[in-house]
Amino acid sequence: MPPKRVAIVTSSTRRPRLNPTITQYVHDVLASDPTIPTKHTHDTTIDTDPRHITLEIIDLSAQSLPLYDESVIPASLPASDPTPHYSKAHTRAWSALVRQYDAFIFVTPQYNWSIPASLKNALDYLYYEWVGKPAGIVSYGSRGGRKAADHLRGVLEGLRMRVVGTAPGLPVKFTGLPVGTLSEVEERVEVDERDLEGWREAGVEGMMRNLGMELVCELDK
Ligand SMILES: Cc1cc2nc3c(=O)[nH]c(=O)nc-3n(C[C@H](O)[C@H](O)[C@H](O)COP(=O)(O)O)c2cc1C
């Protein structure tokens, strides 16, 4: 049985941005936890453990989705195979990508007490590709992005996703909020060591592992 594929979604699309660094942090915490049955994507041995998962990163900035311009209503398409019915090539590509994954962890900043428009836009493009799949939320912001996480939970529940209870929020207190000029090559934004230490002390990494195990349990159902 092939491992179940879990996508960790980088949701902001501006440059420079903190999101890729936080996404990688979430990935590394989960991948290094021996209790989460992660199979590394480069591991080609035949898989016999039905609980195995892979962790892969999807960056919304690489999808180049315009502001919603579909002429069809996603929820009105055939549930079993919506992909060919979209009117736009970018929607068909996004649909085909999302259909490959069994579960999602959305890593979102807080923008004005909610999620970035890029994430809402990417979610709105599809419907049956999300329905019934397990989802986890990791938020960040000056106080952990709780309002963004709560908004996102409502949106994902509207898409009939099975949102797990644990939703770590990462307060960003010392890391400078990234600002700068747009460059061709994205520069990595480093998290201030004091923020990392604060997250560890607050048990955020343990919450991430709980989130990971909740997803594994949901995938096992
Ligand atoms: C448009 C905008 C709105 C923001 N609103 C909030 C907010 O409501 N609460 C908060 O804690 N931080 C807010 N911030 C700060 C962001 O959480 C912070 O800049 C973070 O780095 C954004 O993630 P990103 O770098 O991946 O885009 C806002 C930032 C932007 C760009």
The ligand as an SDF file (V2000), in Angstrom:
LIG
                    3D

 31 33  0  0  0  0  0  0  0  0999 V2000
   -1.5380   42.7530    5.3350 C   0  0  0  0  0  0  0  0  0  0  0  0
   -0.9990   42.3180    6.6720 C   0  0  0  0  0  0  0  0  0  0  0  0
   -1.8330   42.2720    7.7540 C   0  0  0  0  0  0  0  0  0  0  0  0
   -1.3580   41.8360    9.0070 C   0  0  0  0  0  0  0  0  0  0  0  0
   -2.2290   41.7200   10.0470 N   0  0  0  0  0  0  0  0  0  0  0  0
   -1.7940   41.1580   11.2090 C   0  0  0  0  0  0  0  0  0  0  0  0
   -2.7110   40.8720   12.2780 C   0  0  0  0  0  0  0  0  0  0  0  0
   -3.9040   41.0940   12.2050 O   0  0  0  0  0  0  0  0  0  0  0  0
   -2.2190   40.3190   13.4090 N   0  0  0  0  0  0  0  0  0  0  0  0
   -0.8950   39.9880   13.5490 C   0  0  0  0  0  0  0  0  0  0  0  0
   -0.5010   39.4630   14.5900 O   0  0  0  0  0  0  0  0  0  0  0  0
   -0.0060   40.2480   12.5480 N   0  0  0  0  0  0  0  0  0  0  0  0
   -0.4300   40.8080   11.3910 C   0  0  0  0  0  0  0  0  0  0  0  0
    0.4500   41.0350   10.3650 N   0  0  0  0  0  0  0  0  0  0  0  0
    1.8570   40.7100   10.5800 C   0  0  0  0  0  0  0  0  0  0  0  0
    2.1330   39.3130   10.0250 C   0  0  0  0  0  0  0  0  0  0  0  0
    1.6470   38.2990   10.8780 O   0  0  0  0  0  0  0  0  0  0  0  0
    3.6210   39.1490    9.7850 C   0  0  0  0  0  0  0  0  0  0  0  0
    4.0370   40.1890    8.9060 O   0  0  0  0  0  0  0  0  0  0  0  0
    3.9890   37.8400    9.1640 C   0  0  0  0  0  0  0  0  0  0  0  0
    5.3770   37.8250    8.8990 O   0  0  0  0  0  0  0  0  0  0  0  0
    3.2290   37.6380    7.8500 C   0  0  0  0  0  0  0  0  0  0  0  0
    3.5510   36.3940    7.2700 O   0  0  0  0  0  0  0  0  0  0  0  0
    4.3700   36.3600    5.9080 P   0  0  0  0  0  0  0  0  0  0  0  0
    5.7020   37.0210    6.1660 O   0  0  0  0  0  0  0  0  0  0  0  0
    4.5170   34.9060    5.5990 O   0  0  0  0  0  0  0  0  0  0  0  0
    3.5540   37.1030    4.8860 O   0  0  0  0  0  0  0  0  0  0  0  0
    0.0070   41.4690    9.1390 C   0  0  0  0  0  0  0  0  0  0  0  0
    0.8450   41.5170    8.0170 C   0  0  0  0  0  0  0  0  0  0  0  0
    0.3570   41.9200    6.8000 C   0  0  0  0  0  0  0  0  0  0  0  0
    1.2710   41.9090    5.5930 C   0  0  0  0  0  0  0  0  0  0  0  0
  1  2  1  0
  2  3  1  0
  2 30  2  0
  3  4  2  0
  4  5  1  0
  4 28  1  0
  5  6  2  0
  6  7  1  0
  6 13  1  0
  7  8  2  0
  7  9  1  0
  9 10  1  0
 10 11  2  0
 10 12  1  0
 12 13  2  0
 13 14  1  0
 14 15  1  0
 14 28  1  0
 15 16  1  0
 16 17  1  0
 16 18  1  0
 18 19  1  0
 18 20  1  0
 20 21  1  0
 20 22  1  0
 22 23  1  0
 23 24  1  0
 24 25  2  0
 24 26  1  0
 24 27  1  0
 28 29  2  0
 29 30  1  0
 30 31  1  0
M  END
$$$$
